């Protein structure tokens, strides 16, 4: 009996023409959104230290030397702004110019050492996303910025507004807290 009713309903249903679903309907085919996601590795995520995903789509370069130089030049162009932000103490004190200079030197060295990518691809795509091949480059630049930010935080917490802190890269993280205290004479900078 049930099968008879089902057959009757199926045979009497009018053939409706297939209509296209609106793009926002759940059953519609997916659309590609070419905009970078909120998780894309960009200069902004490098500056803020947020976790990110390397999702850039880059094509291989044929002009290897020019691409390698362009990769380093692109990153050097943003060095000053990134270093100014990293050297800004969280306490709101003024930025130490020596620390900014140290940051720019270390950042530039890191860019020259790890960010050429052998000229095979662009380090940053047209949408501002770091290329997947730039993982080591991104990590090295991030380490420089984080180290400078830590030095700025230590200097502002220990010294107030009247001191400058200049340490070799990574030195502040390895010093015991007593060595970072003013007057201990063990820190590499003038406290």
C-alpha positions as CSV (number, residue, x, y, z in Angstrom):
1,X,0.0,0.0,0.0
2,X,2.8,2.4,0.9
3,X,4.6,1.6,-2.3
4,X,1.5,2.2,-4.3
5,X,1.1,5.7,-2.8
6,X,4.7,6.5,-3.3
7,X,4.5,5.5,-7.0
8,X,1.4,7.5,-7.5
9,X,3.1,10.6,-6.0
10,X,6.2,10.2,-8.1
11,X,4.3,9.7,-11.3
12,X,2.0,12.7,-10.7
13,X,4.8,15.2,-9.8
14,X,5.3,17.8,-12.5
15,X,8.7,18.0,-14.1
16,X,10.0,21.3,-12.9
17,X,12.8,22.9,-14.9
18,X,16.1,22.9,-12.9
19,X,16.6,26.4,-11.6
20,X,20.0,27.8,-10.6
21,X,20.4,28.3,-6.9
22,X,21.3,31.7,-5.7
23,X,25.1,32.0,-4.9
24,X,24.4,32.4,-1.1
25,X,22.3,29.2,-0.9
26,X,23.7,26.3,1.0
27,X,23.3,23.9,-1.9
28,X,25.0,26.2,-4.4
29,X,28.4,25.3,-5.8
30,X,31.3,26.9,-3.7
31,X,32.7,30.2,-4.9
32,X,36.4,31.0,-4.6
33,X,37.2,34.0,-2.5
34,X,40.6,35.2,-3.7
35,X,41.0,37.7,-0.8
36,X,43.6,36.8,1.8
37,X,42.0,35.1,4.8
38,X,42.4,36.4,8.3
39,X,45.0,33.8,9.0
40,X,47.3,34.6,6.0
41,X,50.9,35.5,6.9
42,X,51.3,39.1,6.0
43,X,53.5,42.0,7.1
44,X,50.7,42.8,9.6
45,X,51.0,39.4,11.2
46,X,54.7,39.7,11.2
47,X,54.4,43.0,13.1
48,X,51.9,41.8,15.6
49,X,53.4,38.3,16.2
50,X,50.1,36.5,15.5
51,X,50.1,33.0,14.3
52,X,49.4,32.6,10.6
53,X,49.1,30.3,7.6
54,X,51.3,30.5,4.5
55,X,48.7,30.6,1.8
56,X,50.1,32.8,-1.0
57,X,49.9,31.5,-4.6
58,X,53.1,32.5,-6.4
59,X,54.4,31.5,-9.8
60,X,58.0,30.7,-10.5
61,X,60.3,33.5,-11.6
62,X,62.6,33.3,-14.6
63,X,64.6,36.3,-13.7
64,X,66.4,34.8,-10.7
65,X,68.8,37.5,-9.8
66,X,66.3,40.3,-10.1
67,X,63.7,38.4,-8.1
68,X,66.2,37.6,-5.3
69,X,67.2,41.3,-5.1
70,X,63.5,42.3,-5.3
71,X,62.6,40.0,-2.4
72,X,65.2,41.6,-0.1
73,X,64.3,45.1,-1.3
74,X,60.6,44.5,-0.5
75,X,61.4,43.4,3.0
76,X,63.9,46.2,3.6
77,X,61.2,48.8,2.6
78,X,59.1,47.8,5.6
79,X,62.1,47.4,8.0
80,X,61.9,50.9,9.5
81,X,58.2,50.8,10.3
82,X,58.4,47.3,11.8
83,X,61.4,48.2,13.9
84,X,59.8,51.4,15.2
85,X,56.9,49.3,16.3
86,X,59.0,46.6,17.9
87,X,61.2,49.1,19.7
88,X,58.2,50.9,21.2
89,X,58.1,50.0,24.9
90,X,54.7,48.8,26.2
91,X,55.0,51.4,29.0
92,X,54.5,54.2,26.4
93,X,57.9,55.7,26.8
94,X,59.7,57.1,23.8
95,X,61.3,54.8,21.3
96,X,65.1,54.2,21.8
97,X,66.8,55.2,18.5
98,X,69.7,52.9,19.2
99,X,67.3,50.0,19.6
100,X,65.6,50.9,16.3
101,X,69.0,51.1,14.6
102,X,70.0,47.7,16.1
103,X,66.7,46.2,14.9
104,X,67.1,47.6,11.4
105,X,70.6,46.1,11.1
106,X,69.5,42.7,12.4
107,X,66.4,42.7,10.3
108,X,68.4,43.7,7.1
109,X,70.9,40.9,7.8
110,X,68.1,38.4,8.3
111,X,66.4,39.5,5.1
112,X,69.7,39.2,3.1
113,X,70.6,35.8,4.6
114,X,67.2,34.0,4.4
115,X,64.8,35.9,2.2
116,X,66.2,35.8,-1.3
117,X,64.5,32.4,-1.9
118,X,67.1,31.8,-4.5
119,X,65.1,34.1,-6.8
120,X,62.7,31.3,-7.6
121,X,59.6,33.0,-6.3
122,X,58.4,36.3,-4.9
123,X,58.6,36.4,-1.1
124,X,55.3,38.2,-0.9
125,X,52.5,37.8,-3.5
126,X,50.4,40.6,-5.1
127,X,47.9,40.4,-2.3
128,X,50.5,40.9,0.5
129,X,50.8,37.3,1.6
130,X,54.1,35.6,2.4
131,X,54.9,32.7,0.1
132,X,55.0,29.2,1.5
133,X,58.7,29.0,0.5
134,X,59.3,32.0,2.8
135,X,58.7,30.1,6.1
136,X,62.3,30.3,7.2
137,X,62.5,34.0,6.2
138,X,59.4,34.9,8.0
139,X,60.5,33.0,11.2
140,X,63.9,34.7,11.2
141,X,62.4,38.2,10.7
142,X,59.9,37.4,13.4
143,X,62.6,36.4,15.8
144,X,64.4,39.7,15.3
145,X,61.3,41.7,15.9
146,X,60.4,39.7,19.0
147,X,63.9,40.0,20.4
148,X,63.8,43.8,20.0
149,X,60.3,44.0,21.5
150,X,61.5,42.1,24.5
151,X,64.6,44.3,24.9
152,X,62.3,47.4,24.7
153,X,60.0,45.9,27.4
154,X,62.9,45.0,29.7
155,X,64.5,48.4,29.3
156,X,61.3,50.3,30.1
157,X,60.5,48.1,33.0
158,X,64.0,48.3,34.6
159,X,65.1,51.8,33.6
160,X,62.2,54.1,33.3
161,X,62.6,56.9,30.8
162,X,66.3,57.7,31.3
163,X,68.2,54.7,29.9
164,X,69.1,53.1,26.6
165,X,69.5,49.4,26.1
166,X,71.6,47.9,23.3
167,X,72.3,44.2,23.5
168,X,73.4,41.6,20.9
169,X,70.6,39.7,19.4
170,X,69.3,37.0,21.7
171,X,71.5,38.1,24.7
172,X,68.6,39.5,26.8
173,X,66.8,36.2,26.7
174,X,69.8,34.4,28.0
175,X,70.7,36.8,30.8
176,X,69.6,35.9,34.3
177,X,67.3,38.5,35.8
178,X,70.0,39.8,38.2
179,X,72.2,40.6,35.2
180,X,69.5,42.7,33.7
181,X,69.0,44.8,36.8
182,X,70.3,48.3,36.7
183,X,73.8,48.6,38.2
184,X,74.7,45.0,37.9
185,X,77.3,45.8,35.2
186,X,76.8,42.5,33.5
187,X,74.4,43.5,30.7
188,X,75.8,44.3,27.3
189,X,74.2,47.7,27.0
190,X,74.2,50.9,29.1
191,X,71.6,50.5,31.8
